[in-house]
Amino acid sequence: MKSVRFLVGGKVQGVWFRASARDRAVALQLRGYARNLSDGRVEVLAIGDDDAVEELGQWLHYGPPQAQVDELERVDAHDEPGLAGFEIR
């Protein structure tokens, strides 16, 4: 099991990025969340199977069609056992 926090920069707010990330994460059976940050980035916490987390990370390089991803930072994270599914915050 892997836990990774992704910070996604560019045109990622107001373009259905969080909802699209949730849909992708649910399809990959991941737990976690996606939320807007005050600096214009989106934070995505992904918890689950190593391959599924890696696949979500690859998807985050591009995001939904309306998005323009300019940067993707990846940081190892700790599991958050209270998360039962994948939330938009």
MODELLER restraints for C-alpha pairs under 7 A, 6 or more apart:
rsr = mdl.restraints
at = mdl.atoms
rsr.add(forms.Gaussian(group=physical.xy_distance, feature=features.Distance(at['CA:1:A'], at['CA:48:A']), mean=5.12, stdev=0.5))
rsr.add(forms.Gaussian(group=physical.xy_distance, feature=features.Distance(at['CA:1:A'], at['CA:49:A']), mean=5.00, stdev=0.5))
rsr.add(forms.Gaussian(group=physical.xy_distance, feature=features.Distance(at['CA:1:A'], at['CA:50:A']), mean=5.81, stdev=0.5))
rsr.add(forms.Gaussian(group=physical.xy_distance, feature=features.Distance(at['CA:2:A'], at['CA:47:A']), mean=5.67, stdev=0.5))
rsr.add(forms.Gaussian(group=physical.xy_distance, feature=features.Distance(at['CA:2:A'], at['CA:48:A']), mean=5.46, stdev=0.5))
rsr.add(forms.Gaussian(group=physical.xy_distance, feature=features.Distance(at['CA:2:A'], at['CA:49:A']), mean=6.16, stdev=0.5))
rsr.add(forms.Gaussian(group=physical.xy_distance, feature=features.Distance(at['CA:2:A'], at['CA:50:A']), mean=5.30, stdev=0.5))
rsr.add(forms.Gaussian(group=physical.xy_distance, feature=features.Distance(at['CA:3:A'], at['CA:46:A']), mean=5.71, stdev=0.5))
rsr.add(forms.Gaussian(group=physical.xy_distance, feature=features.Distance(at['CA:3:A'], at['CA:47:A']), mean=4.39, stdev=0.5))
rsr.add(forms.Gaussian(group=physical.xy_distance, feature=features.Distance(at['CA:3:A'], at['CA:48:A']), mean=6.69, stdev=0.5))
rsr.add(forms.Gaussian(group=physical.xy_distance, feature=features.Distance(at['CA:3:A'], at['CA:76:A']), mean=6.23, stdev=0.5))
rsr.add(forms.Gaussian(group=physical.xy_distance, feature=features.Distance(at['CA:3:A'], at['CA:77:A']), mean=5.11, stdev=0.5))
rsr.add(forms.Gaussian(group=physical.xy_distance, feature=features.Distance(at['CA:3:A'], at['CA:78:A']), mean=5.84, stdev=0.5))
rsr.add(forms.Gaussian(group=physical.xy_distance, feature=features.Distance(at['CA:3:A'], at['CA:79:A']), mean=5.73, stdev=0.5))
rsr.add(forms.Gaussian(group=physical.xy_distance, feature=features.Distance(at['CA:4:A'], at['CA:45:A']), mean=5.84, stdev=0.5))
rsr.add(forms.Gaussian(group=physical.xy_distance, feature=features.Distance(at['CA:4:A'], at['CA:46:A']), mean=5.41, stdev=0.5))
rsr.add(forms.Gaussian(group=physical.xy_distance, feature=features.Distance(at['CA:4:A'], at['CA:47:A']), mean=6.61, stdev=0.5))
rsr.add(forms.Gaussian(group=physical.xy_distance, feature=features.Distance(at['CA:4:A'], at['CA:74:A']), mean=6.80, stdev=0.5))
rsr.add(forms.Gaussian(group=physical.xy_distance, feature=features.Distance(at['CA:4:A'], at['CA:75:A']), mean=5.80, stdev=0.5))
rsr.add(forms.Gaussian(group=physical.xy_distance, feature=features.Distance(at['CA:4:A'], at['CA:76:A']), mean=4.62, stdev=0.5))
rsr.add(forms.Gaussian(group=physical.xy_distance, feature=features.Distance(at['CA:4:A'], at['CA:77:A']), mean=4.91, stdev=0.5))
rsr.add(forms.Gaussian(group=physical.xy_distance, feature=features.Distance(at['CA:5:A'], at['CA:43:A']), mean=6.92, stdev=0.5))
rsr.add(forms.Gaussian(group=physical.xy_distance, feature=features.Distance(at['CA:5:A'], at['CA:44:A']), mean=5.67, stdev=0.5))
rsr.add(forms.Gaussian(group=physical.xy_distance, feature=features.Distance(at['CA:5:A'], at['CA:45:A']), mean=4.43, stdev=0.5))
rsr.add(forms.Gaussian(group=physical.xy_distance, feature=features.Distance(at['CA:5:A'], at['CA:46:A']), mean=6.40, stdev=0.5))
rsr.add(forms.Gaussian(group=physical.xy_distance, feature=features.Distance(at['CA:5:A'], at['CA:74:A']), mean=5.91, stdev=0.5))
rsr.add(forms.Gaussian(group=physical.xy_distance, feature=features.Distance(at['CA:5:A'], at['CA:75:A']), mean=5.18, stdev=0.5))
rsr.add(forms.Gaussian(group=physical.xy_distance, feature=features.Distance(at['CA:5:A'], at['CA:76:A']), mean=6.14, stdev=0.5))
rsr.add(forms.Gaussian(group=physical.xy_distance, feature=features.Distance(at['CA:5:A'], at['CA:77:A']), mean=5.76, stdev=0.5))
rsr.add(forms.Gaussian(group=physical.xy_distance, feature=features.Distance(at['CA:6:A'], at['CA:43:A']), mean=5.70, stdev=0.5))
rsr.add(forms.Gaussian(group=physical.xy_distance, feature=features.Distance(at['CA:6:A'], at['CA:44:A']), mean=5.02, stdev=0.5))
rsr.add(forms.Gaussian(group=physical.xy_distance, feature=features.Distance(at['CA:6:A'], at['CA:45:A']), mean=6.29, stdev=0.5))
rsr.add(forms.Gaussian(group=physical.xy_distance, feature=features.Distance(at['CA:6:A'], at['CA:72:A']), mean=6.71, stdev=0.5))
rsr.add(forms.Gaussian(group=physical.xy_distance, feature=features.Distance(at['CA:6:A'], at['CA:73:A']), mean=5.59, stdev=0.5))
rsr.add(forms.Gaussian(group=physical.xy_distance, feature=features.Distance(at['CA:6:A'], at['CA:74:A']), mean=4.65, stdev=0.5))
rsr.add(forms.Gaussian(group=physical.xy_distance, feature=features.Distance(at['CA:6:A'], at['CA:75:A']), mean=6.38, stdev=0.5))
rsr.add(forms.Gaussian(group=physical.xy_distance, feature=features.Distance(at['CA:7:A'], at['CA:41:A']), mean=6.53, stdev=0.5))
rsr.add(forms.Gaussian(group=physical.xy_distance, feature=features.Distance(at['CA:7:A'], at['CA:42:A']), mean=5.83, stdev=0.5))
rsr.add(forms.Gaussian(group=physical.xy_distance, feature=features.Distance(at['CA:7:A'], at['CA:43:A']), mean=4.66, stdev=0.5))
rsr.add(forms.Gaussian(group=physical.xy_distance, feature=features.Distance(at['CA:7:A'], at['CA:44:A']), mean=6.47, stdev=0.5))
rsr.add(forms.Gaussian(group=physical.xy_distance, feature=features.Distance(at['CA:7:A'], at['CA:72:A']), mean=5.70, stdev=0.5))
rsr.add(forms.Gaussian(group=physical.xy_distance, feature=features.Distance(at['CA:7:A'], at['CA:73:A']), mean=4.99, stdev=0.5))
rsr.add(forms.Gaussian(group=physical.xy_distance, feature=features.Distance(at['CA:7:A'], at['CA:74:A']), mean=6.49, stdev=0.5))
rsr.add(forms.Gaussian(group=physical.xy_distance, feature=features.Distance(at['CA:8:A'], at['CA:41:A']), mean=5.41, stdev=0.5))
rsr.add(forms.Gaussian(group=physical.xy_distance, feature=features.Distance(at['CA:8:A'], at['CA:42:A']), mean=5.15, stdev=0.5))
rsr.add(forms.Gaussian(group=physical.xy_distance, feature=features.Distance(at['CA:8:A'], at['CA:43:A']), mean=6.35, stdev=0.5))
rsr.add(forms.Gaussian(group=physical.xy_distance, feature=features.Distance(at['CA:8:A'], at['CA:69:A']), mean=6.81, stdev=0.5))
rsr.add(forms.Gaussian(group=physical.xy_distance, feature=features.Distance(at['CA:8:A'], at['CA:71:A']), mean=5.84, stdev=0.5))
rsr.add(forms.Gaussian(group=physical.xy_distance, feature=features.Distance(at['CA:8:A'], at['CA:72:A']), mean=4.67, stdev=0.5))
rsr.add(forms.Gaussian(group=physical.xy_distance, feature=features.Distance(at['CA:8:A'], at['CA:73:A']), mean=6.50, stdev=0.5))
rsr.add(forms.Gaussian(group=physical.xy_distance, feature=features.Distance(at['CA:9:A'], at['CA:41:A']), mean=4.62, stdev=0.5))
rsr.add(forms.Gaussian(group=physical.xy_distance, feature=features.Distance(at['CA:9:A'], at['CA:42:A']), mean=6.71, stdev=0.5))
rsr.add(forms.Gaussian(group=physical.xy_distance, feature=features.Distance(at['CA:9:A'], at['CA:69:A']), mean=5.87, stdev=0.5))
rsr.add(forms.Gaussian(group=physical.xy_distance, feature=features.Distance(at['CA:9:A'], at['CA:70:A']), mean=5.63, stdev=0.5))
rsr.add(forms.Gaussian(group=physical.xy_distance, feature=features.Distance(at['CA:9:A'], at['CA:71:A']), mean=4.92, stdev=0.5))
rsr.add(forms.Gaussian(group=physical.xy_distance, feature=features.Distance(at['CA:9:A'], at['CA:72:A']), mean=6.35, stdev=0.5))
rsr.add(forms.Gaussian(group=physical.xy_distance, feature=features.Distance(at['CA:10:A'], at['CA:41:A']), mean=6.90, stdev=0.5))
rsr.add(forms.Gaussian(group=physical.xy_distance, feature=features.Distance(at['CA:10:A'], at['CA:68:A']), mean=5.64, stdev=0.5))
rsr.add(forms.Gaussian(group=physical.xy_distance, feature=features.Distance(at['CA:10:A'], at['CA:69:A']), mean=4.75, stdev=0.5))
rsr.add(forms.Gaussian(group=physical.xy_distance, feature=features.Distance(at['CA:10:A'], at['CA:70:A']), mean=4.70, stdev=0.5))
rsr.add(forms.Gaussian(group=physical.xy_distance, feature=features.Distance(at['CA:10:A'], at['CA:71:A']), mean=6.57, stdev=0.5))
rsr.add(forms.Gaussian(group=physical.xy_distance, feature=features.Distance(at['CA:11:A'], at['CA:67:A']), mean=5.40, stdev=0.5))
rsr.add(forms.Gaussian(group=physical.xy_distance, feature=features.Distance(at['CA:11:A'], at['CA:68:A']), mean=4.83, stdev=0.5))
rsr.add(forms.Gaussian(group=physical.xy_distance, feature=features.Distance(at['CA:11:A'], at['CA:69:A']), mean=6.25, stdev=0.5))
rsr.add(forms.Gaussian(group=physical.xy_distance, feature=features.Distance(at['CA:12:A'], at['CA:41:A']), mean=6.56, stdev=0.5))
rsr.add(forms.Gaussian(group=physical.xy_distance, feature=features.Distance(at['CA:12:A'], at['CA:42:A']), mean=6.60, stdev=0.5))
rsr.add(forms.Gaussian(group=physical.xy_distance, feature=features.Distance(at['CA:12:A'], at['CA:67:A']), mean=5.33, stdev=0.5))
rsr.add(forms.Gaussian(group=physical.xy_distance, feature=features.Distance(at['CA:12:A'], at['CA:68:A']), mean=6.52, stdev=0.5))
rsr.add(forms.Gaussian(group=physical.xy_distance, feature=features.Distance(at['CA:12:A'], at['CA:69:A']), mean=6.74, stdev=0.5))
rsr.add(forms.Gaussian(group=physical.xy_distance, feature=features.Distance(at['CA:13:A'], at['CA:36:A']), mean=6.91, stdev=0.5))
rsr.add(forms.Gaussian(group=physical.xy_distance, feature=features.Distance(at['CA:13:A'], at['CA:40:A']), mean=6.63, stdev=0.5))
rsr.add(forms.Gaussian(group=physical.xy_distance, feature=features.Distance(at['CA:15:A'], at['CA:66:A']), mean=5.55, stdev=0.5))
rsr.add(forms.Gaussian(group=physical.xy_distance, feature=features.Distance(at['CA:15:A'], at['CA:67:A']), mean=5.87, stdev=0.5))
rsr.add(forms.Gaussian(group=physical.xy_distance, feature=features.Distance(at['CA:17:A'], at['CA:63:A']), mean=6.42, stdev=0.5))
rsr.add(forms.Gaussian(group=physical.xy_distance, feature=features.Distance(at['CA:17:A'], at['CA:64:A']), mean=6.14, stdev=0.5))
rsr.add(forms.Gaussian(group=physical.xy_distance, feature=features.Distance(at['CA:17:A'], at['CA:67:A']), mean=6.91, stdev=0.5))
rsr.add(forms.Gaussian(group=physical.xy_distance, feature=features.Distance(at['CA:18:A'], at['CA:34:A']), mean=5.43, stdev=0.5))
rsr.add(forms.Gaussian(group=physical.xy_distance, feature=features.Distance(at['CA:18:A'], at['CA:35:A']), mean=6.62, stdev=0.5))
rsr.add(forms.Gaussian(group=physical.xy_distance, feature=features.Distance(at['CA:18:A'], at['CA:88:A']), mean=6.43, stdev=0.5))
rsr.add(forms.Gaussian(group=physical.xy_distance, feature=features.Distance(at['CA:19:A'], at['CA:88:A']), mean=7.00, stdev=0.5))
rsr.add(forms.Gaussian(group=physical.xy_distance, feature=features.Distance(at['CA:20:A'], at['CA:64:A']), mean=6.36, stdev=0.5))
rsr.add(forms.Gaussian(group=physical.xy_distance, feature=features.Distance(at['CA:22:A'], at['CA:34:A']), mean=6.99, stdev=0.5))
rsr.add(forms.Gaussian(group=physical.xy_distance, feature=features.Distance(at['CA:22:A'], at['CA:86:A']), mean=6.15, stdev=0.5))
rsr.add(forms.Gaussian(group=physical.xy_distance, feature=features.Distance(at['CA:22:A'], at['CA:87:A']), mean=6.87, stdev=0.5))
rsr.add(forms.Gaussian(group=physical.xy_distance, feature=features.Distance(at['CA:25:A'], at['CA:56:A']), mean=6.63, stdev=0.5))
rsr.add(forms.Gaussian(group=physical.xy_distance, feature=features.Distance(at['CA:25:A'], at['CA:86:A']), mean=6.95, stdev=0.5))
rsr.add(forms.Gaussian(group=physical.xy_distance, feature=features.Distance(at['CA:26:A'], at['CA:86:A']), mean=6.53, stdev=0.5))
rsr.add(forms.Gaussian(group=physical.xy_distance, feature=features.Distance(at['CA:28:A'], at['CA:52:A']), mean=5.66, stdev=0.5))
rsr.add(forms.Gaussian(group=physical.xy_distance, feature=features.Distance(at['CA:30:A'], at['CA:46:A']), mean=6.23, stdev=0.5))
rsr.add(forms.Gaussian(group=physical.xy_distance, feature=features.Distance(at['CA:30:A'], at['CA:47:A']), mean=5.57, stdev=0.5))
rsr.add(forms.Gaussian(group=physical.xy_distance, feature=features.Distance(at['CA:30:A'], at['CA:48:A']), mean=5.05, stdev=0.5))
rsr.add(forms.Gaussian(group=physical.xy_distance, feature=features.Distance(at['CA:30:A'], at['CA:86:A']), mean=6.74, stdev=0.5))
rsr.add(forms.Gaussian(group=physical.xy_distance, feature=features.Distance(at['CA:31:A'], at['CA:46:A']), mean=5.95, stdev=0.5))
rsr.add(forms.Gaussian(group=physical.xy_distance, feature=features.Distance(at['CA:31:A'], at['CA:47:A']), mean=5.01, stdev=0.5))
rsr.add(forms.Gaussian(group=physical.xy_distance, feature=features.Distance(at['CA:31:A'], at['CA:48:A']), mean=6.38, stdev=0.5))
rsr.add(forms.Gaussian(group=physical.xy_distance, feature=features.Distance(at['CA:31:A'], at['CA:83:A']), mean=6.41, stdev=0.5))
rsr.add(forms.Gaussian(group=physical.xy_distance, feature=features.Distance(at['CA:31:A'], at['CA:84:A']), mean=6.42, stdev=0.5))
rsr.add(forms.Gaussian(group=physical.xy_distance, feature=features.Distance(at['CA:31:A'], at['CA:85:A']), mean=4.64, stdev=0.5))
rsr.add(forms.Gaussian(group=physical.xy_distance, feature=features.Distance(at['CA:31:A'], at['CA:86:A']), mean=4.70, stdev=0.5))
rsr.add(forms.Gaussian(group=physical.xy_distance, feature=features.Distance(at['CA:32:A'], at['CA:45:A']), mean=4.99, stdev=0.5))
rsr.add(forms.Gaussian(group=physical.xy_distance, feature=features.Distance(at['CA:32:A'], at['CA:46:A']), mean=4.93, stdev=0.5))
rsr.add(forms.Gaussian(group=physical.xy_distance, feature=features.Distance(at['CA:32:A'], at['CA:47:A']), mean=5.81, stdev=0.5))
rsr.add(forms.Gaussian(group=physical.xy_distance, feature=features.Distance(at['CA:32:A'], at['CA:83:A']), mean=6.26, stdev=0.5))
rsr.add(forms.Gaussian(group=physical.xy_distance, feature=features.Distance(at['CA:32:A'], at['CA:85:A']), mean=6.39, stdev=0.5))
rsr.add(forms.Gaussian(group=physical.xy_distance, feature=features.Distance(at['CA:32:A'], at['CA:86:A']), mean=4.61, stdev=0.5))
rsr.add(forms.Gaussian(group=physical.xy_distance, feature=features.Distance(at['CA:32:A'], at['CA:87:A']), mean=6.32, stdev=0.5))
rsr.add(forms.Gaussian(group=physical.xy_distance, feature=features.Distance(at['CA:33:A'], at['CA:44:A']), mean=5.71, stdev=0.5))
rsr.add(forms.Gaussian(group=physical.xy_distance, feature=features.Distance(at['CA:33:A'], at['CA:45:A']), mean=5.29, stdev=0.5))
rsr.add(forms.Gaussian(group=physical.xy_distance, feature=features.Distance(at['CA:33:A'], at['CA:46:A']), mean=6.97, stdev=0.5))
rsr.add(forms.Gaussian(group=physical.xy_distance, feature=features.Distance(at['CA:33:A'], at['CA:86:A']), mean=5.10, stdev=0.5))
rsr.add(forms.Gaussian(group=physical.xy_distance, feature=features.Distance(at['CA:33:A'], at['CA:87:A']), mean=4.45, stdev=0.5))
rsr.add(forms.Gaussian(group=physical.xy_distance, feature=features.Distance(at['CA:33:A'], at['CA:88:A']), mean=5.53, stdev=0.5))
rsr.add(forms.Gaussian(group=physical.xy_distance, feature=features.Distance(at['CA:33:A'], at['CA:89:A']), mean=6.69, stdev=0.5))
rsr.add(forms.Gaussian(group=physical.xy_distance, feature=features.Distance(at['CA:34:A'], at['CA:42:A']), mean=6.80, stdev=0.5))
rsr.add(forms.Gaussian(group=physical.xy_distance, feature=features.Distance(at['CA:34:A'], at['CA:43:A']), mean=5.60, stdev=0.5))
rsr.add(forms.Gaussian(group=physical.xy_distance, feature=features.Distance(at['CA:34:A'], at['CA:44:A']), mean=4.36, stdev=0.5))
rsr.add(forms.Gaussian(group=physical.xy_distance, feature=features.Distance(at['CA:34:A'], at['CA:45:A']), mean=6.47, stdev=0.5))
rsr.add(forms.Gaussian(group=physical.xy_distance, feature=features.Distance(at['CA:34:A'], at['CA:87:A']), mean=6.47, stdev=0.5))
rsr.add(forms.Gaussian(group=physical.xy_distance, feature=features.Distance(at['CA:34:A'], at['CA:88:A']), mean=5.05, stdev=0.5))
rsr.add(forms.Gaussian(group=physical.xy_distance, feature=features.Distance(at['CA:34:A'], at['CA:89:A']), mean=6.11, stdev=0.5))
rsr.add(forms.Gaussian(group=physical.xy_distance, feature=features.Distance(at['CA:35:A'], at['CA:42:A']), mean=5.62, stdev=0.5))
rsr.add(forms.Gaussian(group=physical.xy_distance, feature=features.Distance(at['CA:35:A'], at['CA:43:A']), mean=5.36, stdev=0.5))
rsr.add(forms.Gaussian(group=physical.xy_distance, feature=features.Distance(at['CA:35:A'], at['CA:44:A']), mean=6.63, stdev=0.5))
rsr.add(forms.Gaussian(group=physical.xy_distance, feature=features.Distance(at['CA:35:A'], at['CA:88:A']), mean=5.96, stdev=0.5))
rsr.add(forms.Gaussian(group=physical.xy_distance, feature=features.Distance(at['CA:35:A'], at['CA:89:A']), mean=4.80, stdev=0.5))
rsr.add(forms.Gaussian(group=physical.xy_distance, feature=features.Distance(at['CA:36:A'], at['CA:42:A']), mean=4.56, stdev=0.5))
rsr.add(forms.Gaussian(group=physical.xy_distance, feature=features.Distance(at['CA:36:A'], at['CA:43:A']), mean=6.33, stdev=0.5))
rsr.add(forms.Gaussian(group=physical.xy_distance, feature=features.Distance(at['CA:37:A'], at['CA:43:A']), mean=6.72, stdev=0.5))
rsr.add(forms.Gaussian(group=physical.xy_distance, feature=features.Distance(at['CA:46:A'], at['CA:53:A']), mean=6.16, stdev=0.5))
rsr.add(forms.Gaussian(group=physical.xy_distance, feature=features.Distance(at['CA:47:A'], at['CA:53:A']), mean=6.86, stdev=0.5))
rsr.add(forms.Gaussian(group=physical.xy_distance, feature=features.Distance(at['CA:47:A'], at['CA:79:A']), mean=6.62, stdev=0.5))
rsr.add(forms.Gaussian(group=physical.xy_distance, feature=features.Distance(at['CA:61:A'], at['CA:69:A']), mean=6.25, stdev=0.5))
rsr.add(forms.Gaussian(group=physical.xy_distance, feature=features.Distance(at['CA:61:A'], at['CA:72:A']), mean=6.56, stdev=0.5))
rsr.add(forms.Gaussian(group=physical.xy_distance, feature=features.Distance(at['CA:62:A'], at['CA:68:A']), mean=6.99, stdev=0.5))
rsr.add(forms.Gaussian(group=physical.xy_distance, feature=features.Distance(at['CA:62:A'], at['CA:69:A']), mean=5.83, stdev=0.5))
